[in-house]
Amino acid sequence: MKKEIEFRDPVVRRVVDKFVSRSDVGFKKYGVTLDKDPSEMFQWLNHLQEELMDAVLYLQKAKEVYSTDLEEDLLMDLEVNDAEVI
């Protein structure tokens, strides 16, 4: 099935492209579209829980990296300011 879409926002286009790519990966792995997947509700909820748990891990890692980068930037700013004072 094909549908032409005109995007106003390139960010939205990139997200849609990722959805299509993710769907292709899932079809290749499982041999069935999400629409035709015969899984039971409990399996869906379990998959969702696992995905959300992964998302929390990625969020925590991103926060740690961001905090470390921010701390390093602040330290560099302090060093530059101290050097200017001397």
PDB file of N, CA, C and O in Angstrom:
ATOM      1  N   MET A   1       0.851  -1.166   0.000  1.00  0.00           N
ATOM      2  CA  MET A   1       0.000   0.000   0.000  1.00  0.00           C
ATOM      3  C   MET A   1       0.901   1.234   0.000  1.00  0.00           C
ATOM      4  O   MET A   1       1.926   1.254   0.682  1.00  0.00           O
ATOM      5  N   LYS A   2       0.530   2.244  -0.748  1.00  0.00           N
ATOM      6  CA  LYS A   2       1.352   3.443  -0.878  1.00  0.00           C
ATOM      7  C   LYS A   2       0.475   4.672  -0.713  1.00  0.00           C
ATOM      8  O   LYS A   2      -0.665   4.711  -1.176  1.00  0.00           O
ATOM      9  N   LYS A   3       1.036   5.686  -0.034  1.00  0.00           N
ATOM     10  CA  LYS A   3       0.314   6.929   0.176  1.00  0.00           C
ATOM     11  C   LYS A   3       1.311   8.070   0.043  1.00  0.00           C
ATOM     12  O   LYS A   3       2.386   8.039   0.642  1.00  0.00           O
ATOM     13  N   GLU A   4       0.954   9.062  -0.733  1.00  0.00           N
ATOM     14  CA  GLU A   4       1.793  10.246  -0.884  1.00  0.00           C
ATOM     15  C   GLU A   4       1.463  11.233   0.222  1.00  0.00           C
ATOM     16  O   GLU A   4       0.298  11.541   0.471  1.00  0.00           O
ATOM     17  N   ILE A   5       2.497  11.720   0.877  1.00  0.00           N
ATOM     18  CA  ILE A   5       2.306  12.675   1.967  1.00  0.00           C
ATOM     19  C   ILE A   5       3.229  13.858   1.740  1.00  0.00           C
ATOM     20  O   ILE A   5       4.409  13.686   1.433  1.00  0.00           O
ATOM     21  N   GLU A   6       2.692  15.053   1.892  1.00  0.00           N
ATOM     22  CA  GLU A   6       3.509  16.256   1.824  1.00  0.00           C
ATOM     23  C   GLU A   6       3.717  16.745   3.253  1.00  0.00           C
ATOM     24  O   GLU A   6       2.761  17.049   3.967  1.00  0.00           O
ATOM     25  N   PHE A   7       4.972  16.813   3.651  1.00  0.00           N
ATOM     26  CA  PHE A   7       5.288  17.196   5.025  1.00  0.00           C
ATOM     27  C   PHE A   7       5.610  18.676   5.118  1.00  0.00           C
ATOM     28  O   PHE A   7       6.388  19.201   4.321  1.00  0.00           O
ATOM     29  N   ARG A   8       5.016  19.345   6.085  1.00  0.00           N
ATOM     30  CA  ARG A   8       5.368  20.734   6.382  1.00  0.00           C
ATOM     31  C   ARG A   8       6.633  20.779   7.214  1.00  0.00           C
ATOM     32  O   ARG A   8       7.452  21.691   7.093  1.00  0.00           O
ATOM     33  N   ASP A   9       6.772  19.779   8.054  1.00  0.00           N
ATOM     34  CA  ASP A   9       7.829  19.778   9.049  1.00  0.00           C
ATOM     35  C   ASP A   9       8.802  18.625   8.773  1.00  0.00           C
ATOM     36  O   ASP A   9       8.404  17.461   8.811  1.00  0.00           O
ATOM     37  N   PRO A  10      10.057  18.937   8.501  1.00  0.00           N
ATOM     38  CA  PRO A  10      11.025  17.873   8.214  1.00  0.00           C
ATOM     39  C   PRO A  10      11.260  16.952   9.414  1.00  0.00           C
ATOM     40  O   PRO A  10      11.647  15.798   9.231  1.00  0.00           O
ATOM     41  N   VAL A  11      11.038  17.433  10.617  1.00  0.00           N
ATOM     42  CA  VAL A  11      11.180  16.575  11.797  1.00  0.00           C
ATOM     43  C   VAL A  11      10.119  15.482  11.765  1.00  0.00           C
ATOM     44  O   VAL A  11      10.409  14.318  12.038  1.00  0.00           O
ATOM     45  N   VAL A  12       8.898  15.861  11.432  1.00  0.00           N
ATOM     46  CA  VAL A  12       7.808  14.880  11.335  1.00  0.00           C
ATOM     47  C   VAL A  12       8.124  13.864  10.241  1.00  0.00           C
ATOM     48  O   VAL A  12       7.887  12.669  10.418  1.00  0.00           O
ATOM     49  N   ARG A  13       8.653  14.326   9.126  1.00  0.00           N
ATOM     50  CA  ARG A  13       9.013  13.415   8.030  1.00  0.00           C
ATOM     51  C   ARG A  13      10.047  12.401   8.495  1.00  0.00           C
ATOM     52  O   ARG A  13       9.942  11.213   8.187  1.00  0.00           O
ATOM     53  N   ARG A  14      11.050  12.871   9.239  1.00  0.00           N
ATOM     54  CA  ARG A  14      12.087  11.950   9.718  1.00  0.00           C
ATOM     55  C   ARG A  14      11.519  10.921  10.691  1.00  0.00           C
ATOM     56  O   ARG A  14      11.927   9.760  10.676  1.00  0.00           O
ATOM     57  N   VAL A  15      10.586  11.340  11.529  1.00  0.00           N
ATOM     58  CA  VAL A  15       9.956  10.401  12.463  1.00  0.00           C
ATOM     59  C   VAL A  15       9.133   9.367  11.694  1.00  0.00           C
ATOM     60  O   VAL A  15       9.191   8.178  12.004  1.00  0.00           O
ATOM     61  N   VAL A  16       8.378   9.804  10.708  1.00  0.00           N
ATOM     62  CA  VAL A  16       7.579   8.873   9.895  1.00  0.00           C
ATOM     63  C   VAL A  16       8.500   7.888   9.179  1.00  0.00           C
ATOM     64  O   VAL A  16       8.204   6.695   9.113  1.00  0.00           O
ATOM     65  N   ASP A  17       9.615   8.384   8.644  1.00  0.00           N
ATOM     66  CA  ASP A  17      10.583   7.498   7.996  1.00  0.00           C
ATOM     67  C   ASP A  17      11.091   6.437   8.970  1.00  0.00           C
ATOM     68  O   ASP A  17      11.277   5.281   8.591  1.00  0.00           O
ATOM     69  N   LYS A  18      11.313   6.825  10.206  1.00  0.00           N
ATOM     70  CA  LYS A  18      11.772   5.869  11.213  1.00  0.00           C
ATOM     71  C   LYS A  18      10.689   4.836  11.526  1.00  0.00           C
ATOM     72  O   LYS A  18      10.993   3.659  11.719  1.00  0.00           O
ATOM     73  N   PHE A  19       9.437   5.267  11.577  1.00  0.00           N
ATOM     74  CA  PHE A  19       8.345   4.318  11.791  1.00  0.00           C
ATOM     75  C   PHE A  19       8.292   3.282  10.670  1.00  0.00           C
ATOM     76  O   PHE A  19       8.130   2.089  10.925  1.00  0.00           O
ATOM     77  N   VAL A  20       8.428   3.743   9.439  1.00  0.00           N
ATOM     78  CA  VAL A  20       8.394   2.827   8.297  1.00  0.00           C
ATOM     79  C   VAL A  20       9.570   1.855   8.380  1.00  0.00           C
ATOM     80  O   VAL A  20       9.405   0.653   8.168  1.00  0.00           O
ATOM     81  N   SER A  21      10.743   2.376   8.685  1.00  0.00           N
ATOM     82  CA  SER A  21      11.923   1.524   8.807  1.00  0.00           C
ATOM     83  C   SER A  21      11.746   0.495   9.924  1.00  0.00           C
ATOM     84  O   SER A  21      12.096  -0.674   9.765  1.00  0.00           O
ATOM     85  N   ARG A  22      11.204   0.940  11.043  1.00  0.00           N
ATOM     86  CA  ARG A  22      10.972   0.035  12.181  1.00  0.00           C
ATOM     87  C   ARG A  22       9.964  -1.046  11.805  1.00  0.00           C
ATOM     88  O   ARG A  22      10.115  -2.203  12.197  1.00  0.00           O
ATOM     89  N   SER A  23       8.948  -0.674  11.057  1.00  0.00           N
ATOM     90  CA  SER A  23       7.961  -1.643  10.591  1.00  0.00           C
ATOM     91  C   SER A  23       8.610  -2.683   9.676  1.00  0.00           C
ATOM     92  O   SER A  23       8.300  -3.872   9.760  1.00  0.00           O
ATOM     93  N   ASP A  24       9.503  -2.232   8.811  1.00  0.00           N
ATOM     94  CA  ASP A  24      10.214  -3.152   7.919  1.00  0.00           C
ATOM     95  C   ASP A  24      11.056  -4.154   8.711  1.00  0.00           C
ATOM     96  O   ASP A  24      11.087  -5.342   8.391  1.00  0.00           O
ATOM     97  N   VAL A  25      11.732  -3.665   9.741  1.00  0.00           N
ATOM     98  CA  VAL A  25      12.548  -4.543  10.592  1.00  0.00           C
ATOM     99  C   VAL A  25      11.655  -5.582  11.275  1.00  0.00           C
ATOM    100  O   VAL A  25      11.984  -6.768  11.301  1.00  0.00           O
ATOM    101  N   GLY A  26      10.538  -5.134  11.822  1.00  0.00           N
ATOM    102  CA  GLY A  26       9.618  -6.052  12.491  1.00  0.00           C
ATOM    103  C   GLY A  26       9.048  -7.093  11.546  1.00  0.00           C
ATOM    104  O   GLY A  26       8.920  -8.262  11.910  1.00  0.00           O
ATOM    105  N   PHE A  27       8.706  -6.680  10.343  1.00  0.00           N
ATOM    106  CA  PHE A  27       8.156  -7.626   9.371  1.00  0.00           C
ATOM    107  C   PHE A  27       9.206  -8.658   8.984  1.00  0.00           C
ATOM    108  O   PHE A  27       8.912  -9.848   8.870  1.00  0.00           O
ATOM    109  N   LYS A  28      10.430  -8.189   8.783  1.00  0.00           N
ATOM    110  CA  LYS A  28      11.509  -9.112   8.419  1.00  0.00           C
ATOM    111  C   LYS A  28      11.764 -10.113   9.551  1.00  0.00           C
ATOM    112  O   LYS A  28      12.007 -11.293   9.299  1.00  0.00           O
ATOM    113  N   LYS A  29      11.707  -9.640  10.787  1.00  0.00           N
ATOM    114  CA  LYS A  29      11.977 -10.495  11.939  1.00  0.00           C
ATOM    115  C   LYS A  29      10.848 -11.489  12.216  1.00  0.00           C
ATOM    116  O   LYS A  29      11.096 -12.666  12.478  1.00  0.00           O
ATOM    117  N   TYR A  30       9.590 -10.995  12.155  1.00  0.00           N
ATOM    118  CA  TYR A  30       8.457 -11.821  12.565  1.00  0.00           C
ATOM    119  C   TYR A  30       7.623 -12.363  11.400  1.00  0.00           C
ATOM    120  O   TYR A  30       6.809 -13.267  11.590  1.00  0.00           O
ATOM    121  N   GLY A  31       7.820 -11.816  10.201  1.00  0.00           N
ATOM    122  CA  GLY A  31       7.091 -12.304   9.036  1.00  0.00           C
ATOM    123  C   GLY A  31       5.613 -11.945   9.023  1.00  0.00           C
ATOM    124  O   GLY A  31       4.830 -12.554   8.293  1.00  0.00           O
ATOM    125  N   VAL A  32       5.228 -10.962   9.823  1.00  0.00           N
ATOM    126  CA  VAL A  32       3.827 -10.560   9.883  1.00  0.00           C
ATOM    127  C   VAL A  32       3.775  -9.071  10.234  1.00  0.00           C
ATOM    128  O   VAL A  32       4.635  -8.560  10.951  1.00  0.00           O
ATOM    129  N   THR A  33       2.753  -8.387   9.715  1.00  0.00           N
ATOM    130  CA  THR A  33       2.581  -6.983  10.073  1.00  0.00           C
ATOM    131  C   THR A  33       1.974  -6.899  11.472  1.00  0.00           C
ATOM    132  O   THR A  33       1.409  -7.868  11.979  1.00  0.00           O
ATOM    133  N   LEU A  34       2.098  -5.752  12.068  1.00  0.00           N
ATOM    134  CA  LEU A  34       1.509  -5.537  13.393  1.00  0.00           C
ATOM    135  C   LEU A  34      -0.006  -5.742  13.339  1.00  0.00           C
ATOM    136  O   LEU A  34      -0.603  -6.267  14.278  1.00  0.00           O
ATOM    137  N   ASP A  35      -0.611  -5.329  12.249  1.00  0.00           N
ATOM    138  CA  ASP A  35      -2.058  -5.474  12.077  1.00  0.00           C
ATOM    139  C   ASP A  35      -2.492  -6.934  12.121  1.00  0.00           C
ATOM    140  O   ASP A  35      -3.565  -7.247  12.638  1.00  0.00           O
ATOM    141  N   LYS A  36      -1.674  -7.823  11.586  1.00  0.00           N
ATOM    142  CA  LYS A  36      -2.043  -9.246  11.496  1.00  0.00           C
ATOM    143  C   LYS A  36      -1.440 -10.097  12.613  1.00  0.00           C
ATOM    144  O   LYS A  36      -1.642 -11.312  12.631  1.00  0.00           O
ATOM    145  N   ASP A  37      -0.706  -9.488  13.543  1.00  0.00           N
ATOM    146  CA  ASP A  37      -0.069 -10.234  14.620  1.00  0.00           C
ATOM    147  C   ASP A  37      -1.137 -10.833  15.540  1.00  0.00           C
ATOM    148  O   ASP A  37      -1.990 -10.110  16.056  1.00  0.00           O
ATOM    149  N   PRO A  38      -1.087 -12.148  15.744  1.00  0.00           N
ATOM    150  CA  PRO A  38      -2.128 -12.817  16.538  1.00  0.00           C
ATOM    151  C   PRO A  38      -1.881 -12.819  18.047  1.00  0.00           C
ATOM    152  O   PRO A  38      -2.594 -13.509  18.776  1.00  0.00           O
ATOM    153  N   SER A  39      -0.903 -12.076  18.529  1.00  0.00           N
ATOM    154  CA  SER A  39      -0.570 -12.103  19.956  1.00  0.00           C
ATOM    155  C   SER A  39      -1.767 -11.721  20.820  1.00  0.00           C
ATOM    156  O   SER A  39      -2.654 -10.979  20.399  1.00  0.00           O
ATOM    157  N   GLU A  40      -1.762 -12.248  22.028  1.00  0.00           N
ATOM    158  CA  GLU A  40      -2.806 -11.939  23.000  1.00  0.00           C
ATOM    159  C   GLU A  40      -2.486 -10.622  23.709  1.00  0.00           C
ATOM    160  O   GLU A  40      -1.349 -10.152  23.672  1.00  0.00           O
ATOM    161  N   MET A  41      -3.485 -10.035  24.348  1.00  0.00           N
ATOM    162  CA  MET A  41      -3.334  -8.744  25.028  1.00  0.00           C
ATOM    163  C   MET A  41      -2.194  -8.783  26.049  1.00  0.00           C
ATOM    164  O   MET A  41      -1.416  -7.833  26.131  1.00  0.00           O
ATOM    165  N   PHE A  42      -2.081  -9.855  26.823  1.00  0.00           N
ATOM    166  CA  PHE A  42      -1.024  -9.939  27.822  1.00  0.00           C
ATOM    167  C   PHE A  42       0.350  -9.848  27.168  1.00  0.00           C
ATOM    168  O   PHE A  42       1.254  -9.213  27.711  1.00  0.00           O
ATOM    169  N   GLN A  43       0.512 -10.473  26.012  1.00  0.00           N
ATOM    170  CA  GLN A  43       1.793 -10.391  25.294  1.00  0.00           C
ATOM    171  C   GLN A  43       2.076  -8.959  24.864  1.00  0.00           C
ATOM    172  O   GLN A  43       3.216  -8.500  24.943  1.00  0.00           O
ATOM    173  N   TRP A  44       1.035  -8.243  24.406  1.00  0.00           N
ATOM    174  CA  TRP A  44       1.212  -6.844  24.013  1.00  0.00           C
ATOM    175  C   TRP A  44       1.641  -6.010  25.205  1.00  0.00           C
ATOM    176  O   TRP A  44       2.548  -5.185  25.102  1.00  0.00           O
ATOM    177  N   LEU A  45       0.990  -6.225  26.330  1.00  0.00           N
ATOM    178  CA  LEU A  45       1.331  -5.468  27.532  1.00  0.00           C
ATOM    179  C   LEU A  45       2.752  -5.792  28.007  1.00  0.00           C
ATOM    180  O   LEU A  45       3.471  -4.904  28.464  1.00  0.00           O
ATOM    181  N   ASN A  46       3.148  -7.047  27.898  1.00  0.00           N
ATOM    182  CA  ASN A  46       4.499  -7.435  28.272  1.00  0.00           C
ATOM    183  C   ASN A  46       5.532  -6.767  27.358  1.00  0.00           C
ATOM    184  O   ASN A  46       6.547  -6.255  27.828  1.00  0.00           O
ATOM    185  N   HIS A  47       5.262  -6.778  26.042  1.00  0.00           N
ATOM    186  CA  HIS A  47       6.167  -6.105  25.090  1.00  0.00           C
ATOM    187  C   HIS A  47       6.271  -4.611  25.413  1.00  0.00           C
ATOM    188  O   HIS A  47       7.362  -4.040  25.413  1.00  0.00           O
ATOM    189  N   LEU A  48       5.138  -3.997  25.683  1.00  0.00           N
ATOM    190  CA  LEU A  48       5.120  -2.573  26.009  1.00  0.00           C
ATOM    191  C   LEU A  48       5.933  -2.301  27.270  1.00  0.00           C
ATOM    192  O   LEU A  48       6.726  -1.360  27.312  1.00  0.00           O
ATOM    193  N   GLN A  49       5.737  -3.120  28.292  1.00  0.00           N
ATOM    194  CA  GLN A  49       6.485  -2.944  29.529  1.00  0.00           C
ATOM    195  C   GLN A  49       7.991  -3.049  29.271  1.00  0.00           C
ATOM    196  O   GLN A  49       8.761  -2.236  29.783  1.00  0.00           O
ATOM    197  N   GLU A  50       8.410  -4.024  28.497  1.00  0.00           N
ATOM    198  CA  GLU A  50       9.835  -4.198  28.193  1.00  0.00           C
ATOM    199  C   GLU A  50      10.383  -2.995  27.427  1.00  0.00           C
ATOM    200  O   GLU A  50      11.483  -2.522  27.714  1.00  0.00           O
ATOM    201  N   GLU A  51       9.621  -2.504  26.456  1.00  0.00           N
ATOM    202  CA  GLU A  51      10.069  -1.348  25.671  1.00  0.00           C
ATOM    203  C   GLU A  51      10.187  -0.103  26.550  1.00  0.00           C
ATOM    204  O   GLU A  51      11.130   0.677  26.415  1.00  0.00           O
ATOM    205  N   LEU A  52       9.216   0.074  27.457  1.00  0.00           N
ATOM    206  CA  LEU A  52       9.270   1.238  28.348  1.00  0.00           C
ATOM    207  C   LEU A  52      10.419   1.131  29.340  1.00  0.00           C
ATOM    208  O   LEU A  52      11.040   2.134  29.691  1.00  0.00           O
ATOM    209  N   MET A  53      10.699  -0.078  29.787  1.00  0.00           N
ATOM    210  CA  MET A  53      11.848  -0.270  30.674  1.00  0.00           C
ATOM    211  C   MET A  53      13.141   0.083  29.938  1.00  0.00           C
ATOM    212  O   MET A  53      14.019   0.733  30.505  1.00  0.00           O
ATOM    213  N   ASP A  54      13.261  -0.337  28.688  1.00  0.00           N
ATOM    214  CA  ASP A  54      14.424   0.031  27.872  1.00  0.00           C
ATOM    215  C   ASP A  54      14.503   1.544  27.728  1.00  0.00           C
ATOM    216  O   ASP A  54      15.581   2.129  27.823  1.00  0.00           O
ATOM    217  N   ALA A  55      13.354   2.174  27.497  1.00  0.00           N
ATOM    218  CA  ALA A  55      13.331   3.632  27.319  1.00  0.00           C
ATOM    219  C   ALA A  55      13.838   4.340  28.569  1.00  0.00           C
ATOM    220  O   ALA A  55      14.557   5.333  28.463  1.00  0.00           O
ATOM    221  N   VAL A  56      13.478   3.848  29.746  1.00  0.00           N
ATOM    222  CA  VAL A  56      13.939   4.459  30.990  1.00  0.00           C
ATOM    223  C   VAL A  56      15.456   4.310  31.115  1.00  0.00           C
ATOM    224  O   VAL A  56      16.135   5.230  31.572  1.00  0.00           O
ATOM    225  N   LEU A  57      15.985   3.162  30.713  1.00  0.00           N
ATOM    226  CA  LEU A  57      17.440   2.971  30.747  1.00  0.00           C
ATOM    227  C   LEU A  57      18.140   3.959  29.820  1.00  0.00           C
ATOM    228  O   LEU A  57      19.139   4.567  30.203  1.00  0.00           O
ATOM    229  N   TYR A  58      17.622   4.122  28.606  1.00  0.00           N
ATOM    230  CA  TYR A  58      18.212   5.078  27.661  1.00  0.00           C
ATOM    231  C   TYR A  58      18.115   6.503  28.200  1.00  0.00           C
ATOM    232  O   TYR A  58      19.047   7.291  28.040  1.00  0.00           O
ATOM    233  N   LEU A  59      17.000   6.833  28.833  1.00  0.00           N
ATOM    234  CA  LEU A  59      16.818   8.153  29.419  1.00  0.00           C
ATOM    235  C   LEU A  59      17.840   8.398  30.520  1.00  0.00           C
ATOM    236  O   LEU A  59      18.442   9.469  30.586  1.00  0.00           O
ATOM    237  N   GLN A  60      18.035   7.413  31.380  1.00  0.00           N
ATOM    238  CA  GLN A  60      19.003   7.556  32.466  1.00  0.00           C
ATOM    239  C   GLN A  60      20.408   7.757  31.905  1.00  0.00           C
ATOM    240  O   GLN A  60      21.139   8.632  32.370  1.00  0.00           O
ATOM    241  N   LYS A  61      20.787   6.965  30.922  1.00  0.00           N
ATOM    242  CA  LYS A  61      22.114   7.100  30.318  1.00  0.00           C
ATOM    243  C   LYS A  61      22.274   8.478  29.685  1.00  0.00           C
ATOM    244  O   LYS A  61      23.320   9.108  29.845  1.00  0.00           O
ATOM    245  N   ALA A  62      21.269   8.951  28.977  1.00  0.00           N
ATOM    246  CA  ALA A  62      21.335  10.273  28.345  1.00  0.00           C
ATOM    247  C   ALA A  62      21.490  11.366  29.387  1.00  0.00           C
ATOM    248  O   ALA A  62      22.262  12.304  29.192  1.00  0.00           O
ATOM    249  N   LYS A  63      20.758  11.254  30.500  1.00  0.00           N
ATOM    250  CA  LYS A  63      20.876  12.236  31.572  1.00  0.00           C
ATOM    251  C   LYS A  63      22.284  12.240  32.159  1.00  0.00           C
ATOM    252  O   LYS A  63      22.844  13.300  32.437  1.00  0.00           O
ATOM    253  N   GLU A  64      22.851  11.051  32.345  1.00  0.00           N
ATOM    254  CA  GLU A  64      24.200  10.961  32.898  1.00  0.00           C
ATOM    255  C   GLU A  64      25.229  11.571  31.953  1.00  0.00           C
ATOM    256  O   GLU A  64      26.123  12.298  32.387  1.00  0.00           O
ATOM    257  N   VAL A  65      25.104  11.278  30.673  1.00  0.00           N
ATOM    258  CA  VAL A  65      26.035  11.844  29.694  1.00  0.00           C
ATOM    259  C   VAL A  65      25.865  13.353  29.627  1.00  0.00           C
ATOM    260  O   VAL A  65      26.850  14.091  29.595  1.00  0.00           O
ATOM    261  N   TYR A  66      24.625  13.810  29.605  1.00  0.00           N
ATOM    262  CA  TYR A  66      24.361  15.250  29.562  1.00  0.00           C
ATOM    263  C   TYR A  66      24.931  15.932  30.801  1.00  0.00           C
ATOM    264  O   TYR A  66      25.557  16.987  30.697  1.00  0.00           O
ATOM    265  N   SER A  67      24.716  15.334  31.975  1.00  0.00           N
ATOM    266  CA  SER A  67      25.231  15.920  33.223  1.00  0.00           C
ATOM    267  C   SER A  67      26.746  15.983  33.210  1.00  0.00           C
ATOM    268  O   SER A  67      27.328  16.992  33.607  1.00  0.00           O
ATOM    269  N   THR A  68      27.389  14.919  32.757  1.00  0.00           N
ATOM    270  CA  THR A  68      28.851  14.892  32.684  1.00  0.00           C
ATOM    271  C   THR A  68      29.348  15.957  31.715  1.00  0.00           C
ATOM    272  O   THR A  68      30.286  16.692  32.026  1.00  0.00           O
ATOM    273  N   ASP A  69      28.727  16.043  30.544  1.00  0.00           N
ATOM    274  CA  ASP A  69      29.119  17.052  29.562  1.00  0.00           C
ATOM    275  C   ASP A  69      28.926  18.459  30.119  1.00  0.00           C
ATOM    276  O   ASP A  69      29.773  19.332  29.925  1.00  0.00           O
ATOM    277  N   LEU A  70      27.812  18.674  30.808  1.00  0.00           N
ATOM    278  CA  LEU A  70      27.525  19.984  31.393  1.00  0.00           C
ATOM    279  C   LEU A  70      28.567  20.334  32.467  1.00  0.00           C
ATOM    280  O   LEU A  70      29.063  21.459  32.523  1.00  0.00           O
ATOM    281  N   GLU A  71      28.881  19.364  33.304  1.00  0.00           N
ATOM    282  CA  GLU A  71      29.898  19.599  34.333  1.00  0.00           C
ATOM    283  C   GLU A  71      31.249  19.934  33.702  1.00  0.00           C
ATOM    284  O   GLU A  71      31.941  20.845  34.156  1.00  0.00           O
ATOM    285  N   GLU A  72      31.621  19.199  32.660  1.00  0.00           N
ATOM    286  CA  GLU A  72      32.894  19.461  31.986  1.00  0.00           C
ATOM    287  C   GLU A  72      32.907  20.855  31.363  1.00  0.00           C
ATOM    288  O   GLU A  72      33.910  21.565  31.436  1.00  0.00           O
ATOM    289  N   ASP A  73      31.796  21.237  30.757  1.00  0.00           N
ATOM    290  CA  ASP A  73      31.703  22.574  30.163  1.00  0.00           C
ATOM    291  C   ASP A  73      31.826  23.660  31.232  1.00  0.00           C
ATOM    292  O   ASP A  73      32.511  24.663  31.031  1.00  0.00           O
ATOM    293  N   LEU A  74      31.158  23.452  32.370  1.00  0.00           N
ATOM    294  CA  LEU A  74      31.232  24.434  33.454  1.00  0.00           C
ATOM    295  C   LEU A  74      32.654  24.541  34.004  1.00  0.00           C
ATOM    296  O   LEU A  74      33.139  25.637  34.283  1.00  0.00           O
ATOM    297  N   LEU A  75      33.315  23.400  34.155  1.00  0.00           N
ATOM    298  CA  LEU A  75      34.697  23.419  34.635  1.00  0.00           C
ATOM    299  C   LEU A  75      35.615  24.143  33.657  1.00  0.00           C
ATOM    300  O   LEU A  75      36.498  24.896  34.067  1.00  0.00           O
ATOM    301  N   MET A  76      35.403  23.914  32.372  1.00  0.00           N
ATOM    302  CA  MET A  76      36.213  24.602  31.356  1.00  0.00           C
ATOM    303  C   MET A  76      35.967  26.105  31.417  1.00  0.00           C
ATOM    304  O   MET A  76      36.902  26.896  31.299  1.00  0.00           O
ATOM    305  N   ASP A  77      34.705  26.499  31.601  1.00  0.00           N
ATOM    306  CA  ASP A  77      34.387  27.927  31.717  1.00  0.00           C
ATOM    307  C   ASP A  77      35.073  28.540  32.939  1.00  0.00           C
ATOM    308  O   ASP A  77      35.590  29.656  32.872  1.00  0.00           O
ATOM    309  N   LEU A  78      35.074  27.805  34.053  1.00  0.00           N
ATOM    310  CA  LEU A  78      35.728  28.294  35.265  1.00  0.00           C
ATOM    311  C   LEU A  78      37.242  28.445  35.042  1.00  0.00           C
ATOM    312  O   LEU A  78      37.853  29.422  35.474  1.00  0.00           O
ATOM    313  N   GLU A  79      37.825  27.455  34.358  1.00  0.00           N
ATOM    314  CA  GLU A  79      39.257  27.530  34.079  1.00  0.00           C
ATOM    315  C   GLU A  79      39.590  28.710  33.189  1.00  0.00           C
ATOM    316  O   GLU A  79      40.589  29.393  33.416  1.00  0.00           O
ATOM    317  N   VAL A  80      38.771  28.959  32.183  1.00  0.00           N
ATOM    318  CA  VAL A  80      38.990  30.094  31.279  1.00  0.00           C
ATOM    319  C   VAL A  80      38.841  31.386  32.056  1.00  0.00           C
ATOM    320  O   VAL A  80      39.655  32.295  31.896  1.00  0.00           O
ATOM    321  N   ASN A  81      37.814  31.492  32.899  1.00  0.00           N
ATOM    322  CA  ASN A  81      37.588  32.705  33.691  1.00  0.00           C
ATOM    323  C   ASN A  81      38.736  32.942  34.675  1.00  0.00           C
ATOM    324  O   ASN A  81      39.185  34.073  34.858  1.00  0.00           O
ATOM    325  N   ASP A  82      39.208  31.852  35.310  1.00  0.00           N
ATOM    326  CA  ASP A  82      40.330  31.979  36.241  1.00  0.00           C
ATOM    327  C   ASP A  82      41.590  32.442  35.511  1.00  0.00           C
ATOM    328  O   ASP A  82      42.347  33.259  36.035  1.00  0.00           O
ATOM    329  N   ALA A  83      41.812  31.932  34.322  1.00  0.00           N
ATOM    330  CA  ALA A  83      42.995  32.325  33.539  1.00  0.00           C
ATOM    331  C   ALA A  83      42.907  33.789  33.135  1.00  0.00           C
ATOM    332  O   ALA A  83      43.923  34.481  33.078  1.00  0.00           O
ATOM    333  N   GLU A  84      41.709  34.259  32.857  1.00  0.00           N
ATOM    334  CA  GLU A  84      41.530  35.672  32.460  1.00  0.00           C
ATOM    335  C   GLU A  84      41.780  36.599  33.632  1.00  0.00           C
ATOM    336  O   GLU A  84      42.267  37.714  33.442  1.00  0.00           O
ATOM    337  N   VAL A  85      41.457  36.161  34.839  1.00  0.00           N
ATOM    338  CA  VAL A  85      41.642  36.970  36.032  1.00  0.00           C
ATOM    339  C   VAL A  85      43.129  37.110  36.354  1.00  0.00           C
ATOM    340  O   VAL A  85      43.570  38.154  36.834  1.00  0.00           O
ATOM    341  N   ILE A  86      43.882  36.077  36.093  1.00  0.00           N
ATOM    342  CA  ILE A  86      45.325  36.087  36.399  1.00  0.00           C
ATOM    343  C   ILE A  86      46.003  36.934  35.408  1.00  0.00           C
ATOM    344  O   ILE A  86      47.222  37.094  35.463  1.00  0.00           O
TER     345      ILE A  86
END
